[in-house]
Amino acid sequence: MATIRTGTAGWVYEPWRGTFFPEGLVQKKELAYASSRSGTIEINATFRATQKPASFTKWASEAREGFVFSIKGPQLVTHIKRLKDCRAELANFFASGPLAPGEKLGPFIWQLPPNLSYKPDVLGVFLELLPKTPEQYTALAGEADARLKTPPFLDTAGVTTIRHAIELRNASF
């Protein structure tokens, strides 16, 4: 039987304080609270910048058992490179630490820009680049270059599948 999860994109939103989040809840407890009431939360911070493995580990430690994070793919790949010639950028992103949540790793979300129209050849090459197994993931992440400021994070403990979801935002799809 399939699992259906509901969640949100992100969890640090000032307007939620006193509405979704109870009055007086300190900000550092908001993730734990949000994860106790949903099945998944998208980590948006990865869209604009790589994060450190320690950040992913910390977030995973604050979320309840059975919870998973979806991780947004970088803007550099989706909006700037527009899915083309992005192997090195994918290697650096994957090497930056998204495996650190272990069993709490959900799908990678590739949010395409609204003005990116359907081009089967471009999309096909991009989809072929995406790792589908932990072994493919670590092989690609192992190609990280000097732009990655930390050693590649290649620990696959707790990760059994690598999943991807593409958010299409152009009618041509």
C-alpha positions in Angstrom: 0.0 0.0 0.0 1.3 3.5 -0.9 1.9 6.2 1.7 0.3 9.6 1.2 1.9 12.5 3.1 0.7 16.0 3.5 3.0 18.8 4.5 4.2 22.2 3.6 7.1 24.0 1.9 9.2 25.3 4.8 8.4 25.9 8.4 9.8 29.3 9.5 7.0 31.7 8.8 6.3 34.6 11.1 2.6 34.8 10.3 2.2 31.2 11.6 3.3 32.3 15.1 0.2 32.5 17.3 -1.9 30.9 14.6 -0.5 27.5 13.5 2.3 27.6 16.1 1.0 28.1 19.7 1.7 31.4 21.4 5.0 31.4 23.2 6.5 28.5 21.2 10.2 29.4 20.7 11.4 29.5 17.0 13.9 26.7 17.6 11.0 24.3 18.5 8.9 25.2 15.4 10.2 22.3 13.3 9.5 19.7 16.0 6.0 21.1 16.4 5.3 21.3 12.6 6.7 17.7 12.1 4.3 16.5 14.8 1.4 17.7 12.7 2.4 16.8 9.2 4.1 14.0 7.3 6.6 16.0 5.3 8.1 19.5 5.0 10.1 20.7 2.0 13.5 22.1 2.8 13.5 25.3 0.8 16.9 26.6 1.9 18.6 24.4 -0.7 17.0 26.3 -3.5 19.3 29.3 -3.1 22.4 27.9 -1.5 23.9 24.6 -0.5 23.5 23.6 3.1 25.9 21.9 5.5 25.5 18.2 6.4 25.3 19.3 10.0 22.2 21.4 9.2 20.4 18.4 7.6 21.4 16.2 10.5 20.0 18.8 13.0 16.7 19.1 11.2 16.3 15.3 11.0 17.0 15.1 14.8 14.2 17.6 15.5 11.6 15.8 13.4 9.5 13.0 14.7 9.9 9.3 13.7 8.2 8.4 10.5 8.6 12.0 9.1 10.4 12.8 5.9 11.8 15.9 4.3 11.5 16.7 0.7 14.5 18.7 -0.5 14.2 21.4 -3.1 16.8 21.2 -5.9 18.9 24.3 -6.5 17.9 27.3 -8.5 21.2 27.1 -10.3 20.1 23.9 -11.9 16.4 24.6 -12.5 16.2 28.4 -13.2 19.7 29.5 -14.3 21.1 26.4 -16.2 17.5 25.5 -17.1 18.3 21.7 -16.7 21.1 22.0 -19.3 24.7 21.1 -18.9 24.3 20.8 -15.1 26.1 17.6 -14.2 28.8 19.4 -12.1 26.1 21.5 -10.3 24.1 18.3 -9.5 27.3 16.6 -8.2 28.0 19.6 -5.9 24.4 19.8 -4.7 24.2 16.0 -3.9 27.7 16.1 -2.3 26.6 19.0 0.0 24.8 16.8 2.5 21.2 16.0 1.5 21.7 12.3 2.5 22.3 13.3 6.1 18.6 12.9 7.1 19.0 9.2 6.4 15.7 7.4 6.8 14.0 10.8 6.9 15.1 11.7 3.4 12.1 12.0 1.1 12.0 13.1 -2.5 14.1 15.8 -4.2 11.8 18.4 -5.6 12.7 20.0 -8.9 10.6 23.1 -9.3 10.8 24.3 -12.8 10.4 28.0 -13.7 7.0 29.0 -15.2 8.7 30.2 -18.4 10.5 26.8 -19.0 8.6 25.1 -21.7 8.6 21.4 -22.5 11.6 20.3 -24.5 11.7 16.5 -24.4 15.4 16.2 -25.2 16.4 18.6 -22.5 14.1 17.0 -19.9 15.2 13.5 -21.0 18.9 14.2 -20.5 18.2 15.8 -17.1 16.1 12.9 -15.9 18.9 10.5 -17.0 21.4 12.5 -14.8 19.3 12.1 -11.7 20.4 9.2 -9.4 17.8 6.6 -8.7 19.8 4.4 -6.2 22.2 5.3 -3.4 25.0 3.9 -5.5 24.2 6.2 -8.4 23.9 9.1 -6.0 27.3 8.6 -4.4 28.9 8.1 -7.8 27.6 11.4 -9.0 28.2 13.2 -5.7 31.8 11.9 -5.8 32.3 14.1 -8.9 31.9 17.3 -6.8 34.4 19.9 -7.7 36.4 22.7 -5.9 33.3 24.9 -5.7 32.0 22.7 -2.9 33.5 24.2 0.2 33.2 21.1 2.4 34.3 17.5 1.9 31.6 15.5 -0.1 29.0 13.9 2.2 28.6 10.3 0.9 27.2 8.4 3.9 24.1 6.5 2.7 23.1 5.1 6.1 19.4 4.8 6.3 18.8 5.7 2.7 17.3 2.9 0.7 15.7 4.8 -2.3 16.4 8.0 -4.1 13.2 9.7 -5.3 12.5 12.8 -7.4 9.4 14.9 -8.1 9.2 17.5 -10.8 7.0 20.5 -10.3 5.9 21.6 -13.7 4.7 25.2 -14.0 4.4 25.7 -17.8 1.2 24.7 -19.7 3.4 23.1 -22.5 4.0 20.2 -20.2 
